[in-house]
């Protein structure tokens, strides 16, 4: 995660989140939550995936892990947050 200086465009590191690299990231309209979708290769079953949910600290911009939902033997192709922020929709391979 980086903070962007609006006047210069400079990036300042805020936080490094451990784990796999997400293929999709979506922020809720409230800007209080971030969802990250993963699509990984598994040697036994092919693609596997998950969606992680994080709370965004409004003061620092850091992420706090909330939970993970498995995509059950399917990779994440896309994800989006509903306009009301109450649902995350995931398209699988």
LOVOKE-469254 format. One record per atom (N, C-alpha, C): x, y, z; residue in one letter. Coordinates in steps of 0.05 Angstrom, whole numbers, plus 5000, padded with zeros to 4 digits. Layout:
N
XYZa ...
***
This chain:
93
501749775000x 500050005000x 501850255000x 500950454985x 502450704983x 500550934987x 501651154997x 500251404999x 501351574976x 499451714962x 500251884940x 500152174949x 502352324944x 502352614949x 501052744925x 498752874930x 497152984908x 498553204893x 500353354906x 501653574893x 504053484876x 505453274885x 507853184870x 507552924856x 505552764864x 505252494853x 507152294866x 508652374885x 510552194898x 509051974914x 510151734914x 509051514929x 510651464954x 509251424976x 510551365002x 509451095012x 511150905017x 510150645027x 508650675054x 506350545056x 504750555081x 504850285095x 504550065079x 504349805091x 504849595069x 506249375077x 506549145059x 504848925071x 503048815055x 501248605064x 502448335055x 502948155073x 504047895067x 502047725052x 502947545036x 501247355022x 501547364992x 499647244979x 499747234949x 499047504938x 499747534912x 498947784898x 496147754888x 494447944894x 491647934885x 491447984855x 489447864842x 488947924814x 486848144811x 485248194831x 483248414832x 483148534859x 482848794861x 482448934886x 480049124882x 478249124901x 475949314900x 475549434928x 475149694928x 474649844953x 471749904954x 470549864978x 467749924982x 467250224979x 464750304970x 464150584967x 464650754992x 464450635015x 464950785040x 467850835044x 469550695029x 472450705031x 473450605058x 471750445071x 472550325097x 473550035094x 473049905071x 473749625067x 474949585040x 476849395039x 478149315014x 477849015012x 477248924987x 477048634982x 479148564960x 480548344965x 482548264946x 482047974937x 481947934911x 481447664900x 483947544889x 484247284894x 486647134887x 485946904868x 487746854849x 487546624832x 490246494831x 490446264843x 493046124845x 493045864831x 495245764823x 495445504811x 496045294832x 494445084832x 494844854851x 495444614834x 497644484839x 498544254823x 496544024822x 494844004842x 493043774843x 490343834830x 489244074835x 486544134825x 486444344804x 488644464796x 488644684777x 488544944792x 486545114785x 486345374797x 484945354824x 485945504843x 484545544869x 484545844874x 482645934890x 482546214895x 481246274921x 481346534928x 480146624953x 479646924951x 478047024968x 477547314971x 478147394999x 479847585003x 480547685030x 479147955034x 478247995059x 477048255066x 478748395086x 479148655083x 480748815101x 479249065109x 479649155133x 478649415142x 480849615136x 480049855127x 481950065121x 481850265144x 484150305157x 484250505179x 484150785166x 482150945172x 481851205159x 484051395166x 485351365189x 487451555197x 490151495184x 490751235182x 493451155172x 493351035144x 491050925136x 490850795110x 491750505111x 492550405135x 493450135137x 491149945136x 491749695129x 489649485126x 489749295150x 487449225160x 487149015181x 485648785169x 486848545169x 485548305157x 483048245173x 480848195159x 478348115172x 477747815168x 477647725143x 477147445138x 477847365109x 477647105104x 478146995077x 475946795071x 475046805046x 473046615036x 474246465012x 474146205013x 475146034992x 473346044968x 474446014944x 472846004919x 472545714910x 473245524927x 472645234922x 473645144894x 476145114891x 477344994867x 476945174842x 476645424845x 476345604822x 477745864828x 479145964807x 480646214811x 478846454807x 479746674819x 478246934817x 478947064790x 476947124774x 477347264749x 476747554751x 474947634769x 474147914773x 472647934799x 472648164812x 470848204834x 470048504835x 467748544846x 466648814848x 465048844874x 464949074885x 463349134909x 460749264900x 458449174911x 455849284904x 455849584912x 454249744898x 454150034905x 453450094934x 451949924947x 451249974975x 453449864994x 455549734983x 457749644998x 457249395015x 454849275012x 454149045029x 454848775017x 455448764991x 456048514978x 458448534960x 459948314958x 462148294939x 461348074919x 461548144893x 460847954872x 463547854859x 463747594856x 466247484846x 465547314821x 467047354800x 466847184776x 469246994777x 468646734773x 470746534774x 471346434746x 473746304744x 474446164719x 472745924716x 
***
